[in-house]
Amino acid sequence: MIASDDETRARAHARDAQVGLPARRAAVELLAAVLQKKQALDDILGRSLDKGSMGDLPQRDRALTRAIVAASLRRKGQLDHVLGSFLERGMPEKSGTLYPILLSAAAQLIFLKTPPHAAIDLAVTLAQYDPKAARYKKLVNAVLRRVASGGEAIAASLDAARVNTPDWLWSRWASYWGEARAHAIAASHLVEPPLDLTVKSDPELWAERVSGRVLPTGSVRLLPKGRIEALPGFDEGAWWVQDVGASLPARLFGDVAGKRVADLCAAPGGKTAQLALGGASVVAVDTSKTRLGLLANNLNRLGLKAERVMADAATWQPEERFDAVLLDAPCSSTGTIRRHPDIPYLKSPKDIETLAVLQARLLDNAVSLLKPGGRLIYSTCSLEPEEGEAQIAALLVRNEALRLDAIAPDELYGQAEWIEPSAGCLRTFPYELALDGPEWSGMDGFFAARLVRAG
């Protein structure tokens, strides 16, 4: 019997859909881990690539998995609104991976422009892998068909920056920084960020070799494409990945050649590398043996050296004091949401309170490590004042031997807007460093203060 044209097309569609099944299945697993188990995306992504569902995927499918996960998290607010419009009784309880299946499929249909037959057929297939979700496979099919026909218009009618930002974060930013700035911060999170490299020398040369551009700070920026390890200069140790915002705190020391510097909470080692490259004798301190191993590997690739110490930076007391101490403290990381879109769904106001207590302990010990006249740089990749401005204000009250050393615009390559005017501290926002278009623009949100211990 000769198959009809409709049957032939149906079979072809089914084959096409199954080709992308492993990538979609991996995306659902990652989203379930983040949204349902509250696990950090970078951690589970590393495990998935090492021994999990992404381990055997070809590079193209890995890229697809990442794209689905990123779109699902960046646009979660819009996607939830769309799905809610078509789920008459809401999301069923005890339905296993039903939610990440629907979320990821909606992201493909609306934002990744996946052909509806592939996205819908695959989602139905994925539901059948999970006994708790399998009984809702007809619901998956029905809802996603509605999403395919009307979801894009609903998503486009929403204020994307506002609706994709959880209320707890929006209220904080609007209160501290104002509605307009909160909106600009949130809008920057909707775009995949470019890749920044800190180069050991000759940024113009490396910008040409990686098809990038040199930023005012001397960092090289390029658009992400393929594996970082495949870029020119990786094997030679000519550069390391470091957002331009993250590269600023270590530069606030000025000339560190010949100075003894402690880098507290040092891993994975970008700031350690900056200090070592500048000629400092660096002691890198971290509590994690694994993270110190990563730091060591990074320094080895770069041909740079630093002493490594596994210790709690809040209590560590070596025999010799330091000319300078860099404390890039653990924080809520809300300044890096553009790179880590899982953060809004993992952190909470309580986390900020807990981290602020730890930061104060780390600061007090960091001060005790300084020689008279020594400099301390305190930084966090957080947009929350409790982890930045408020920490420094409280520290100056606790310790009269310290004074704030204001940062000048020429230390930040003329970028005066990066300096908080009243105290002279560094404060960057994700929407800053606007270049030719959104895909080339932006930087991590950072706070940094420079202090000097009395002689």
C-alpha positions in Angstrom: 0.0 0.0 0.0 1.3 3.4 -0.9 1.2 6.0 1.8 -0.8 9.2 1.2 0.9 12.5 1.1 -0.6 13.4 4.5 0.8 10.1 6.0 4.2 10.7 4.5 4.3 14.3 5.9 3.2 13.0 9.3 6.0 10.4 9.4 8.6 13.0 8.3 7.4 15.3 11.0 7.6 12.5 13.6 11.2 11.7 12.6 12.2 15.4 12.7 10.8 15.7 16.2 12.6 12.7 17.5 15.9 13.9 16.2 15.9 16.7 18.8 14.5 14.6 21.6 17.7 14.2 23.7 18.4 17.9 23.7 14.9 18.8 24.8 15.0 16.0 27.4 18.2 17.5 28.9 16.6 20.9 28.9 13.6 19.7 30.9 15.9 17.9 33.4 18.0 21.1 33.9 14.9 23.3 34.3 13.4 20.8 36.8 16.6 20.9 38.8 16.6 24.7 39.0 12.9 25.5 39.4 11.7 22.4 41.4 14.9 21.4 43.3 16.4 24.8 43.6 19.9 23.8 42.3 22.3 26.3 40.7 22.3 26.0 36.9 26.1 26.1 36.6 26.5 23.2 39.0 24.0 20.9 37.4 25.1 21.9 33.9 28.6 20.8 34.8 27.4 17.5 36.1 25.1 17.0 33.1 28.1 17.6 30.7 30.3 15.3 32.7 28.1 12.3 33.5 24.6 13.3 32.8 22.1 13.6 29.9 24.3 16.2 28.0 27.4 14.1 28.1 26.8 12.2 24.9 25.1 15.1 23.0 26.9 16.6 20.0 27.9 20.2 20.2 24.9 21.4 18.2 22.5 19.7 20.6 24.3 21.0 23.6 23.9 24.5 22.2 20.2 23.8 21.7 19.8 22.6 25.3 21.5 25.8 26.6 19.3 28.0 24.4 16.1 26.4 25.5 17.1 26.6 29.2 18.2 30.3 28.9 15.1 31.4 27.0 12.9 29.5 29.5 14.5 31.3 32.5 15.0 34.7 30.9 11.4 34.8 29.8 9.8 32.8 32.6 7.4 35.6 33.5 6.0 36.0 30.0 5.8 32.2 29.5 4.0 31.7 32.8 1.5 34.3 31.8 0.9 32.7 28.4 0.6 29.2 29.9 -1.8 30.5 32.5 -4.0 31.9 29.8 -4.5 28.4 28.4 -4.6 26.3 31.6 -8.2 26.7 32.6 -7.7 24.9 35.9 -4.1 26.0 36.5 -1.0 23.8 36.7 -2.0 20.3 38.0 -0.4 19.4 41.3 1.9 16.4 41.7 2.4 16.3 37.9 6.2 15.6 37.9 8.0 17.4 35.1 4.8 18.7 33.4 5.7 22.3 34.2 9.3 22.3 32.8 8.0 20.4 29.8 5.3 23.1 29.1 7.7 26.0 29.9 10.5 24.8 27.7 8.1 24.0 24.8 6.4 27.4 25.1 9.9 29.0 25.0 10.7 27.2 21.8 7.4 28.1 20.2 7.4 31.8 21.1 11.1 32.9 21.4 13.1 30.3 19.6 10.7 30.0 16.7 10.8 26.2 16.6 8.3 24.7 14.1 5.1 23.9 16.1 4.9 20.2 15.0 8.4 19.5 16.4 8.0 21.4 19.7 4.6 20.0 20.4 5.3 16.4 19.4 8.5 16.3 21.4 6.7 17.8 24.5 4.1 15.1 24.3 6.8 12.4 24.0 8.7 13.9 26.9 5.6 13.7 29.1 5.4 10.0 28.5 8.9 9.5 30.0 7.5 10.7 33.4 4.7 8.6 34.9 3.4 11.6 36.8 3.3 13.8 33.7 2.2 11.1 31.3 -1.4 11.2 32.3 -1.5 14.9 31.1 -0.1 14.2 27.6 -3.5 15.3 26.0 -3.3 18.5 28.1 0.2 19.1 26.8 -0.9 18.7 23.3 -4.0 21.0 23.7 -2.2 23.8 25.6 0.8 23.9 23.3 -1.4 24.1 20.2 -3.0 27.2 21.7 0.4 28.6 22.6 1.5 28.0 19.0 -1.5 30.0 17.6 -1.9 32.8 20.2 1.0 32.7 22.6 3.3 35.1 20.7 0.7 37.9 20.7 0.0 37.5 24.4 3.8 37.6 25.3 4.3 40.6 23.1 1.5 42.5 24.9 3.4 42.4 28.2 6.0 44.6 29.7 8.8 42.1 29.3 11.3 43.7 31.7 8.7 43.9 34.5 6.9 40.6 34.1 10.1 38.6 33.8 11.4 40.0 37.1 10.1 38.4 40.3 8.2 40.8 42.5 10.7 40.6 45.4 13.6 41.8 43.2 11.6 44.4 41.4 10.3 46.0 44.6 13.9 46.1 46.0 15.4 47.7 42.9 12.5 50.2 42.5 12.8 51.2 46.1 16.6 51.6 46.1 17.3 52.8 42.5 14.0 54.1 41.2 11.5 52.7 38.7 13.4 53.8 35.6 16.7 52.3 36.7 14.9 49.1 37.9 13.3 48.8 34.4 16.7 49.3 32.7 18.3 46.7 34.9 15.5 44.2 34.2 15.6 44.8 30.5 19.3 44.0 30.3 18.6 40.5 31.6 16.5 39.6 28.6 19.5 39.6 26.2 22.3 37.0 26.1 25.4 38.8 27.2 28.6 39.0 25.2 31.8 37.3 26.3 34.6 39.4 27.8 38.2 38.4 27.9 41.0 39.8 30.1 44.1 39.6 27.9 47.7 39.4 29.2 48.9 41.8 26.5 48.1 43.3 23.1 44.3 43.6 23.3 44.1 44.9 19.7 45.8 41.8 18.4 43.5 39.4 20.3 40.4 41.4 19.4 41.3 40.8 15.8 42.0 37.1 16.3 38.7 36.4 18.1 36.6 38.7 15.9 36.0 41.0 18.9 36.5 44.6 20.0 38.6 46.3 22.6 36.6 47.9 25.4 37.7 51.2 27.1 39.1 49.1 30.0 41.4 47.0 27.7 39.2 43.9 27.9 38.3 42.2 24.7 34.6 41.6 23.9 33.1 39.1 21.5 29.8 37.5 20.8 29.5 33.9 22.1 30.1 31.3 19.5 31.0 27.7 20.2 33.3 26.3 22.8 35.5 28.8 24.7 38.4 26.2 24.6 38.3 26.4 20.8 39.0 30.1 20.6 42.5 31.3 19.5 44.8 31.9 22.5 43.1 29.6 24.9 45.8 26.9 24.8 48.5 29.5 24.8 47.1 31.0 28.0 46.8 34.5 26.3 43.6 35.4 28.1 40.9 34.3 30.6 37.2 34.8 30.6 36.2 37.7 33.0 33.3 40.1 32.7 34.5 43.7 32.4 32.7 44.6 35.6 34.5 41.8 37.4 37.9 43.0 36.1 37.6 46.4 37.8 38.0 45.8 41.6 41.6 44.4 41.3 42.6 47.4 39.2 41.7 49.8 42.0 44.9 48.8 43.8 47.0 50.6 41.1 50.5 49.3 40.8 50.9 46.0 42.7 54.4 45.1 41.5 56.4 43.6 44.3 53.6 43.9 46.9 52.3 41.1 49.0 48.6 40.7 48.3 45.9 38.4 49.8 43.0 37.5 47.6 40.3 36.2 49.8 37.5 33.9 48.5 39.7 33.8 45.4 38.4 30.9 43.2 38.0 30.5 40.3 40.9 32.9 40.1 40.3 35.7 37.6 41.3 38.4 40.1 44.2 36.3 41.4 45.5 36.2 37.7 45.1 40.0 37.4 47.2 40.5 40.5 49.8 37.9 39.6 50.1 39.4 36.1 50.7 42.8 37.7 53.7 41.5 39.5 52.2 41.0 43.0 53.2 38.1 45.3 49.7 36.7 45.7 48.2 34.4 48.4 44.9 33.0 47.2 42.6 31.9 49.9 39.4 29.8 49.5 37.5 27.3 51.6 36.9 24.8 48.8 39.6 22.3 47.8 37.7 21.7 44.5 37.6 25.4 43.7 41.2 25.9 44.6 42.0 23.1 42.2 40.1 25.0 39.5 42.1 28.1 40.4 45.4 26.1 40.1 44.4 24.8 36.7 43.5 28.3 35.4 46.8 29.7 36.7 48.8 26.8 35.1 47.1 27.5 31.7 48.0 31.1 32.0 51.6 30.6 33.1 51.0 32.6 36.3 51.8 31.7 39.9 50.2 32.3 43.3 50.4 30.6 46.7 47.2 28.7 47.5 45.7 28.3 51.0 42.6 26.4 51.9 41.1 28.2 54.8 38.1 30.1 56.0 38.7 33.7 55.1 36.6 34.9 58.0 39.1 33.5 60.5 42.4 32.9 58.7 45.3 34.5 60.5 48.7 34.1 58.8 51.9 35.2 60.6 52.7 38.0 58.1 50.5 41.0 57.3 49.8 42.2 53.7 50.3 45.3 51.7 46.9 44.8 50.2 43.9 42.6 50.6 41.2 41.9 48.0 37.9 40.6 49.4 35.5 39.7 46.6 32.9 38.4 49.0 30.2 35.7 48.6 27.0 37.5 47.8 23.5 37.2 46.2 25.0 37.8 42.7 22.1 39.8 41.6 24.4 41.9 39.4 25.1 38.8 37.3 21.6 37.8 36.4 22.2 38.5 32.7 24.8 35.7 32.8 23.0 33.5 35.4 19.2 33.7 34.7 18.5 31.1 37.4 19.5 33.5 40.2 16.0 35.2 40.7 14.5 31.7 41.2 17.2 30.5 43.7 17.8 33.5 45.9 15.5 35.3 48.4 15.6 38.3 50.7 16.5 35.9 53.5 19.6 34.9 51.6 20.7 38.5 51.4 20.3 38.9 55.1 22.4 35.8 55.8 25.1 36.8 53.3 25.3 40.3 54.8 26.2 38.8 58.2 29.0 36.7 56.6 30.3 39.7 54.6 30.7 41.7 57.8 32.7 38.9 59.4 34.9 38.6 56.3 35.5 42.4 56.3 36.5 42.5 59.9 39.1 39.7 59.4 40.3 41.2 56.1 41.1 44.5 57.9 43.1 42.6 60.5 45.3 41.2 57.7 46.5 44.6 56.6 49.8 46.3 57.4 49.6 49.9 58.6 48.9 51.9 55.5 47.7 48.9 53.6 44.8 49.0 51.2 41.6 46.9 51.2 39.4 46.5 48.2 35.9 45.1 49.1 33.7 44.0 46.2 30.5 42.1 45.5 28.6 41.4 42.3 25.4 42.4 43.9 22.9 45.2 43.2 21.7 45.1 46.8 22.9 48.0 49.1 23.0 45.7 52.1 25.9 43.9 50.4 27.7 47.0 49.3 27.2 50.6 50.5 25.7 49.6 53.8 28.5 47.1 54.6 31.1 49.9 54.2 29.2 52.4 56.2 28.9 49.9 59.1 32.6 48.9 58.8 33.7 52.5 59.1 31.7 52.9 62.3 33.1 49.6 63.7 36.8 50.4 62.8 38.1 54.0 63.3 41.5 53.0 61.9 40.0 52.8 58.4 39.3 55.6 55.9 37.6 55.5 52.6 39.8 56.2 49.6 37.6 57.7 46.9 38.0 56.3 43.4 38.8 58.9 40.6 37.3 58.7 37.1 40.8 58.4 35.5 41.2 55.1 37.4 38.1 53.8 35.6 39.2 54.9 32.1 37.1 58.1 32.3 33.9 56.3 33.1 32.7 58.7 35.8 29.2 57.3 35.8 30.6 54.1 37.4 31.5 56.1 40.6 28.9 56.6 43.3 29.3 60.4 43.9 28.8 60.7 47.7 31.4 58.2 48.8 33.6 57.7 45.7 32.8 53.9 45.5 32.4 51.9 42.4 28.8 51.0 41.4 28.1 49.5 38.0 24.7 48.4 36.6 24.0 45.7 34.0 22.6 48.2 31.4 25.8 50.3 31.3 28.6 50.2 28.7 26.1 50.7 25.8 27.8 49.9 22.5 26.4 49.3 19.0 23.4 47.2 20.0 22.0 45.1 22.9 24.0 42.0 22.0 27.3 44.0 22.3 26.3 46.0 25.4 26.2 45.7 29.2 28.3 44.6 32.1 27.9 42.9 35.4 26.6 44.9 38.3 29.4 45.4 40.8 30.1 47.4 44.0 33.6 48.1 45.2 35.1 50.3 47.9 38.7 51.1 48.6 39.8 51.6 52.1 43.2 52.4 53.8 44.3 51.3 57.2 45.9 54.1 59.3 49.7 54.0 59.5 
